[in-house]
Amino acid sequence: MSPDRRSNPPAHIADALRRARPELDGLGRDLHYFTEVGSTNDVAARLAADGAPDGTAVLAASQTAGRGRRGRSWYSPPGAGIYLSLVLRPVPGSADQGGVSLVTLMAGGAAAEAVERAATVVPALKWPNDLVVVRSGPSGVERRKLAGILAEGAAVGGVVSSVVLGIGINVRPSAYAPDLAGIVTSLEAERGGAVDDAVVVAELLAALARGRRDLAAGATSRVVDRWRHYAGPMLRRRVTFAGSEGPLEGVAEDVDEAGALVVSTARGPVRVVAGEVRWS
């Protein structure tokens, strides 16, 4: 694996972040930019372990070992997408003390909001961490993945000391291999025109700052309502997931205030807090 290559951020990104700074609450003030990196989450985790302050950001033009949830790889070719990780320190007394669930939920709503503002593309949220585009196709409803979120917490003495929040957004069709065009998409493919990646980054950090303010104020209902707003096309669909005694099926009805997926099954409502969920 080639070594990480750090650089100054491109001028258009630096300018966009400078203009947005009053809205960012310090997110991205300490920015580590790489033309190529193994994984932005890995770099952010090292920075967090070394005491990096809240809001430290790692942004890369490409990743050689990008990853998503459950160890899946995240294809990250140069200049094709947003590859961003943040070091988040829990605010004492806020609603994010419990770990990564609410942070992931907050980030999903923030990313969806940012995509809509920056590119006029309205995604759907698929629990727990995917942004997808839902539309009717020749064989029925089609879902194409647009972005993913990976939140990894670190604890000291049983208390969460930091969360590394990684977000990958496909901006250009070159962000994915041609043979994946039926299941993956990009902002430019959906918009049918060019998208400024600097605007996406600035809108993303601003939306995350708003979501964090809600968590800090204990306004989890606003975080959950934002998630529900974008999750509508994926709710009330059949899902399969691992129960305590084997696979279970049901209908995804909602998310609760703790960020769990609520599934209606033959045994009654079940809260899904982790694990793989397969959607019909």
Number of C-alpha atoms within 10 A of each C-alpha: 7 8 9 17 12 14 12 11 17 12 10 13 17 15 15 17 23 14 11 17 17 10 17 21 17 16 23 24 16 15 16 21 20 20 18 22 27 21 25 33 28 18 21 26 23 14 19 22 13 9 11 18 17 20 22 22 28 25 29 27 20 24 22 20 15 22 23 19 17 9 8 9 12 19 20 28 17 16 17 20 26 25 25 25 30 30 30 24 20 22 16 9 11 17 20 25 20 13 20 21 21 21 27 23 27 27 28 31 26 25 29 27 24 24 25 16 16 19 20 14 19 20 25 27 29 23 24 24 21 25 28 26 24 17 11 9 9 6 6 8 10 14 20 20 23 24 27 23 23 22 23 18 19 16 11 8 6 7 13 17 18 26 27 29 24 28 25 25 27 26 26 21 18 16 23 20 11 10 8 11 13 11 14 20 25 27 30 17 15 18 13 9 10 12 18 14 23 19 20 25 25 26 25 25 28 26 24 25 20 18 24 25 16 19 24 18 13 15 16 22 14 15 26 20 16 19 26 19 14 20 23 15 17 21 23 15 14 17 18 18 18 15 13 7 6 7 9 17 19 21 19 25 17 22 23 14 16 16 24 19 22 19 26 19 16 11 9 8 15 17 16 20 14 12 12 14 18 11 17 10
